[in-house]
Amino acid sequence: MNLSFMLLEQILIMGVLILIGYASIRLHILKTEDSASISTLVLFIISPCLILNSFQIDFSREKMLGFLLALVASVLMHLLFLLVNRLLAGCFHLNQVEQASVIYSNCGNLIVPLIGAILGDEYVLYCCAFMSVQTILLWTQGIRMLGDRGPVNLRKILLNPNILAMVAGLFLFFTGLRLPKILGTAVERTGDCIAPISMFVIGILIASKDLKEVFTRGRSWLVCFFRLLVLPLLTIGLLYVFGLWRLYPDAASVLFVSFLAAAAPTAVNVTQISNIYGQDSVLAGSINVMSIILCIITMPLMTAVYQWVFL
Protein backbone atom coordinates (compact mmCIF):
# COMPACT_ATOMS: atom_id res chain seq x y z
CA MET A 1 0.00 0.00 0.00
CA ASN A 2 1.17 3.55 -0.72
CA LEU A 3 2.96 4.98 2.31
CA SER A 4 0.92 8.18 2.31
CA PHE A 5 -2.35 6.20 2.44
CA MET A 6 -0.99 3.95 5.18
CA LEU A 7 0.01 7.05 7.12
CA LEU A 8 -3.41 8.65 6.62
CA GLU A 9 -5.10 5.44 7.82
CA GLN A 10 -2.98 5.38 10.99
CA ILE A 11 -3.55 9.10 11.62
CA LEU A 12 -7.31 8.57 11.33
CA ILE A 13 -7.11 5.65 13.79
CA MET A 14 -5.22 7.91 16.16
CA GLY A 15 -7.83 10.57 15.50
CA VAL A 16 -10.42 8.23 16.98
CA LEU A 17 -8.22 7.80 20.05
CA ILE A 18 -7.89 11.59 20.29
CA LEU A 19 -11.69 11.85 20.21
CA ILE A 20 -11.87 9.42 23.14
CA GLY A 21 -9.54 11.68 25.12
CA TYR A 22 -11.60 14.70 24.06
CA ALA A 23 -14.85 12.97 25.12
CA SER A 24 -13.37 12.02 28.50
CA ILE A 25 -13.14 15.73 29.31
CA ARG A 26 -16.51 16.71 27.86
CA LEU A 27 -18.20 13.86 29.74
CA HIS A 28 -16.35 14.80 32.94
CA ILE A 29 -14.63 11.42 33.21
CA LEU A 30 -11.25 13.18 33.46
CA LYS A 31 -10.20 16.71 34.33
CA THR A 32 -7.97 18.90 32.21
CA GLU A 33 -5.29 18.96 34.89
CA ASP A 34 -5.07 15.15 34.70
CA SER A 35 -3.14 15.55 31.43
CA ALA A 36 -0.04 16.64 33.37
CA SER A 37 0.14 13.36 35.30
CA ILE A 38 -0.60 11.28 32.21
CA SER A 39 2.03 13.20 30.19
CA THR A 40 4.58 12.53 32.93
CA LEU A 41 3.72 8.82 32.78
CA VAL A 42 4.24 8.81 29.00
CA LEU A 43 7.44 10.85 29.09
CA PHE A 44 9.24 9.15 31.97
CA ILE A 45 7.95 5.55 31.92
CA ILE A 46 6.13 4.47 28.75
CA SER A 47 8.40 6.20 26.21
CA PRO A 48 11.66 4.87 27.77
CA CYS A 49 10.16 1.36 27.80
CA LEU A 50 9.28 1.64 24.12
CA ILE A 51 12.77 2.90 23.29
CA LEU A 52 14.46 0.14 25.29
CA ASN A 53 12.27 -2.51 23.68
CA SER A 54 13.06 -1.21 20.18
CA PHE A 55 16.71 -2.18 20.71
CA GLN A 56 15.78 -5.76 21.66
CA ILE A 57 16.57 -7.02 18.16
CA ASP A 58 19.37 -9.09 16.71
CA PHE A 59 22.48 -7.09 15.92
CA SER A 60 23.37 -6.79 12.26
CA ARG A 61 25.68 -4.61 10.22
CA GLU A 62 22.69 -3.28 8.25
CA LYS A 63 20.82 -2.19 11.38
CA MET A 64 23.96 -0.55 12.77
CA LEU A 65 24.49 1.34 9.51
CA GLY A 66 20.82 2.33 9.53
CA PHE A 67 21.04 3.75 13.03
CA LEU A 68 24.23 5.69 12.20
CA LEU A 69 22.64 6.98 8.99
CA ALA A 70 19.54 8.12 10.90
CA LEU A 71 21.76 9.79 13.50
CA VAL A 72 23.78 11.72 10.89
CA ALA A 73 20.60 12.72 9.05
CA SER A 74 18.99 13.88 12.30
CA VAL A 75 21.98 16.09 13.14
CA LEU A 76 21.89 17.63 9.65
CA MET A 77 18.13 18.20 9.90
CA HIS A 78 18.39 20.00 13.24
CA LEU A 79 21.23 22.18 11.95
CA LEU A 80 18.93 23.06 9.04
CA PHE A 81 16.06 23.83 11.43
CA LEU A 82 18.26 26.17 13.49
CA LEU A 83 19.53 27.98 10.39
CA VAL A 84 16.08 28.36 8.83
CA ASN A 85 14.64 29.49 12.16
CA ARG A 86 17.26 32.24 12.42
CA LEU A 87 16.28 33.51 8.97
CA LEU A 88 12.54 33.28 9.65
CA ALA A 89 12.86 34.92 13.06
CA GLY A 90 14.56 37.91 11.48
CA CYS A 91 12.17 38.22 8.53
CA PHE A 92 8.90 37.56 10.39
CA HIS A 93 9.86 38.77 13.90
CA LEU A 94 9.08 35.43 15.53
CA ASN A 95 9.13 35.47 19.34
CA GLN A 96 10.77 32.74 21.46
CA VAL A 97 7.66 30.56 21.64
CA GLU A 98 7.11 30.76 17.89
CA GLN A 99 10.75 29.94 17.18
CA ALA A 100 10.74 26.91 19.48
CA SER A 101 7.48 25.75 17.88
CA VAL A 102 9.14 25.86 14.47
CA ILE A 103 12.29 24.00 15.53
CA TYR A 104 10.96 21.20 17.75
CA SER A 105 8.59 18.49 16.55
CA ASN A 106 6.44 15.90 18.29
CA CYS A 107 8.83 13.09 17.33
CA GLY A 108 8.04 10.93 20.35
CA ASN A 109 4.47 10.16 21.34
CA LEU A 110 3.07 10.76 17.83
CA ILE A 111 5.75 9.49 15.43
CA VAL A 112 6.94 6.43 17.36
CA PRO A 113 3.55 4.65 17.28
CA LEU A 114 3.05 5.72 13.66
CA ILE A 115 6.39 4.23 12.62
CA GLY A 116 5.62 1.01 14.48
CA ALA A 117 2.25 0.71 12.73
CA ILE A 118 3.48 1.58 9.22
CA LEU A 119 6.96 0.05 8.98
CA GLY A 120 7.16 -2.27 11.99
CA ASP A 121 8.65 -2.07 15.47
CA GLU A 122 12.19 -2.65 14.18
CA TYR A 123 12.12 0.79 12.53
CA VAL A 124 11.46 2.49 15.88
CA LEU A 125 15.21 1.99 16.39
CA TYR A 126 15.87 4.66 13.76
CA CYS A 127 13.35 7.06 15.30
CA CYS A 128 15.41 6.92 18.49
CA ALA A 129 18.27 8.62 16.64
CA PHE A 130 16.11 11.68 15.88
CA MET A 131 14.71 11.68 19.43
CA SER A 132 18.18 11.63 20.99
CA VAL A 133 19.37 14.60 18.93
CA GLN A 134 16.22 16.61 19.65
CA THR A 135 16.23 15.74 23.37
CA ILE A 136 19.79 17.03 23.77
CA LEU A 137 19.05 20.17 21.73
CA LEU A 138 15.76 20.87 23.53
CA TRP A 139 17.36 20.72 26.97
CA THR A 140 20.21 23.00 25.92
CA GLN A 141 19.30 25.47 23.16
CA GLY A 142 15.53 25.13 23.68
CA ILE A 143 15.63 25.78 27.41
CA ARG A 144 17.88 28.82 26.95
CA MET A 145 15.64 30.18 24.17
CA LEU A 146 12.55 29.94 26.36
CA GLY A 147 14.02 31.63 29.40
CA ASP A 148 16.62 29.66 31.38
CA ARG A 149 19.79 31.74 31.07
CA GLY A 150 21.76 29.67 33.57
CA PRO A 151 24.50 27.17 32.71
CA VAL A 152 23.57 24.04 30.78
CA ASN A 153 22.62 21.25 33.20
CA LEU A 154 24.52 18.34 31.62
CA ARG A 155 23.54 16.02 34.47
CA LYS A 156 19.84 16.66 33.81
CA ILE A 157 20.31 15.83 30.12
CA LEU A 158 22.28 12.62 30.74
CA LEU A 159 19.81 11.44 33.40
CA ASN A 160 16.77 12.00 31.18
CA PRO A 161 14.98 8.61 31.21
CA ASN A 162 14.74 8.60 27.41
CA ILE A 163 18.48 9.17 27.03
CA LEU A 164 19.20 6.49 29.64
CA ALA A 165 16.91 4.08 27.78
CA MET A 166 18.78 4.77 24.52
CA VAL A 167 22.17 4.18 26.15
CA ALA A 168 20.97 0.96 27.78
CA GLY A 169 19.30 -0.13 24.56
CA LEU A 170 22.43 0.49 22.48
CA PHE A 171 24.47 -1.52 24.98
CA LEU A 172 22.05 -4.44 24.75
CA PHE A 173 21.91 -4.12 20.95
CA PHE A 174 25.68 -4.16 20.38
CA THR A 175 26.38 -6.87 22.98
CA GLY A 176 23.51 -9.09 21.88
CA LEU A 177 22.20 -9.31 25.44
CA ARG A 178 18.47 -9.57 26.13
CA LEU A 179 16.36 -8.56 29.08
CA PRO A 180 15.11 -11.50 31.18
CA LYS A 181 11.85 -12.85 29.77
CA ILE A 182 9.53 -11.57 32.50
CA LEU A 183 11.16 -8.12 32.60
CA GLY A 184 11.37 -7.93 28.80
CA THR A 185 7.68 -8.78 28.42
CA ALA A 186 6.73 -6.15 31.01
CA VAL A 187 8.84 -3.52 29.22
CA GLU A 188 7.36 -4.47 25.84
CA ARG A 189 3.74 -4.30 27.05
CA THR A 190 4.35 -0.99 28.81
CA GLY A 191 5.83 0.47 25.62
CA ASP A 192 2.84 -0.79 23.62
CA CYS A 193 0.62 1.60 25.63
CA ILE A 194 2.19 4.69 24.08
CA ALA A 195 -0.18 5.11 21.13
CA PRO A 196 -3.57 5.16 22.91
CA ILE A 197 -2.38 7.01 26.02
CA SER A 198 -0.49 9.64 24.01
CA MET A 199 -3.51 10.24 21.83
CA PHE A 200 -5.75 10.54 24.91
CA VAL A 201 -3.45 13.30 26.17
CA ILE A 202 -3.69 15.14 22.86
CA GLY A 203 -7.50 14.85 23.01
CA ILE A 204 -7.48 16.28 26.53
CA LEU A 205 -5.27 19.14 25.33
CA ILE A 206 -7.64 19.93 22.46
CA ALA A 207 -10.65 19.82 24.79
CA SER A 208 -8.98 22.37 27.05
CA LYS A 209 -8.74 24.93 24.24
CA ASP A 210 -11.27 27.19 22.57
CA LEU A 211 -10.87 25.95 19.00
CA LYS A 212 -12.39 29.14 17.59
CA GLU A 213 -9.69 31.14 19.33
CA VAL A 214 -7.02 28.67 18.23
CA PHE A 215 -7.90 28.95 14.54
CA THR A 216 -8.29 32.72 14.54
CA ARG A 217 -4.69 33.37 15.63
CA GLY A 218 -2.91 34.50 12.47
CA ARG A 219 0.56 33.95 13.93
CA SER A 220 -0.31 30.33 14.72
CA TRP A 221 -1.14 29.72 11.04
CA LEU A 222 2.21 31.21 10.06
CA VAL A 223 4.17 29.01 12.48
CA CYS A 224 2.26 25.89 11.38
CA PHE A 225 3.01 26.74 7.75
CA PHE A 226 6.73 26.80 8.55
CA ARG A 227 6.67 23.67 10.77
CA LEU A 228 4.41 21.45 8.65
CA LEU A 229 5.24 22.50 5.08
CA VAL A 230 8.38 24.63 4.74
CA LEU A 231 10.72 22.59 6.95
CA PRO A 232 9.64 19.17 5.58
CA LEU A 233 10.16 20.36 1.99
CA LEU A 234 13.56 21.81 2.88
CA THR A 235 14.41 18.53 4.61
CA ILE A 236 13.66 16.63 1.40
CA GLY A 237 15.98 19.05 -0.42
CA LEU A 238 18.68 18.50 2.21
CA LEU A 239 18.52 14.71 1.91
CA TYR A 240 18.57 14.93 -1.88
CA VAL A 241 21.58 17.28 -2.01
CA PHE A 242 23.64 15.17 0.41
CA GLY A 243 22.65 11.99 -1.43
CA LEU A 244 22.20 10.00 1.78
CA TRP A 245 19.37 8.00 0.26
CA ARG A 246 21.78 6.43 -2.25
CA LEU A 247 24.18 4.96 0.33
CA TYR A 248 22.61 1.48 0.37
CA PRO A 249 19.35 -0.16 -0.80
CA ASP A 250 17.27 0.42 2.36
CA ALA A 251 18.62 3.92 3.07
CA ALA A 252 15.52 5.71 1.74
CA SER A 253 13.25 3.73 4.10
CA VAL A 254 15.53 4.45 7.08
CA LEU A 255 15.64 8.15 6.23
CA PHE A 256 11.85 8.19 5.90
CA VAL A 257 11.66 7.61 9.65
CA SER A 258 13.78 10.71 10.33
CA PHE A 259 11.86 12.66 7.71
CA LEU A 260 8.51 11.79 9.27
CA ALA A 261 9.80 13.03 12.63
CA ALA A 262 10.90 16.25 10.92
CA ALA A 263 7.42 16.69 9.37
CA ALA A 264 5.57 16.16 12.66
CA PRO A 265 3.50 18.77 14.54
CA THR A 266 5.02 21.05 17.17
CA ALA A 267 6.40 19.34 20.27
CA VAL A 268 4.06 19.48 23.27
CA ASN A 269 7.18 20.07 25.41
CA VAL A 270 7.31 23.62 24.04
CA THR A 271 4.01 24.37 25.79
CA GLN A 272 5.16 22.79 29.05
CA ILE A 273 8.52 24.61 29.09
CA SER A 274 6.88 27.91 28.09
CA ASN A 275 4.57 27.59 31.08
CA ILE A 276 7.49 26.93 33.44
CA TYR A 277 9.50 29.94 32.30
CA GLY A 278 6.66 32.44 32.04
CA GLN A 279 6.45 32.57 28.24
CA ASP A 280 3.15 32.75 26.34
CA SER A 281 1.99 29.20 27.03
CA VAL A 282 -1.47 29.99 25.59
CA LEU A 283 0.14 30.81 22.23
CA ALA A 284 2.32 27.69 22.49
CA GLY A 285 -0.73 25.53 23.24
CA SER A 286 -2.70 27.05 20.37
CA ILE A 287 0.12 26.35 17.92
CA ASN A 288 0.43 22.80 19.23
CA VAL A 289 -3.29 22.02 18.89
CA MET A 290 -3.54 23.62 15.44
CA SER A 291 -0.47 21.75 14.15
CA ILE A 292 -1.86 18.42 15.41
CA ILE A 293 -5.15 18.98 13.59
CA LEU A 294 -3.50 20.23 10.38
CA CYS A 295 -1.00 17.35 10.26
CA ILE A 296 -3.88 15.06 9.25
CA ILE A 297 -3.55 16.76 5.86
CA THR A 298 0.09 17.82 5.71
CA MET A 299 1.88 14.62 6.81
CA PRO A 300 0.31 12.35 4.15
CA LEU A 301 0.96 15.12 1.60
CA MET A 302 4.63 15.44 2.60
CA THR A 303 4.94 11.64 2.61
CA ALA A 304 3.66 11.56 -0.96
CA VAL A 305 6.31 14.11 -1.95
CA TYR A 306 9.02 12.04 -0.20
CA GLN A 307 7.91 8.90 -2.03
CA TRP A 308 7.91 10.72 -5.34
CA VAL A 309 11.49 11.91 -4.84
CA PHE A 310 13.13 8.91 -3.16
CA LEU A 311 11.04 5.72 -3.39
Protein Blocks (a to p, Z undefined) as FASTA:
>chain_A
ZZklmmmmmmmmmmmmmmmmmmmmmnomacfklmmmmmmmmmmmmmmmmmmmmmmccddf
klmmmmmmmmmmmmmmmmmmmmmmmmmmmmnopafklmmmmmpccfklmmmmmmmmmnop
klmmmmmmmmmmmmmmmmmmmmmmnopacdcdfklmmmpmklmmmmmmmmmmmnopacdf
klmmmmmmmmmmmmmmmmmmmmmmmmmpcfklmmmmmklmmmmmmmmmmmmmmmmmmmmm
nommmmpmklmmmmmmmmmmmmpccdfklmmmmmmnopafklmmmmmmmmmmmmmmmmmm
mmmmmmmmmZZ
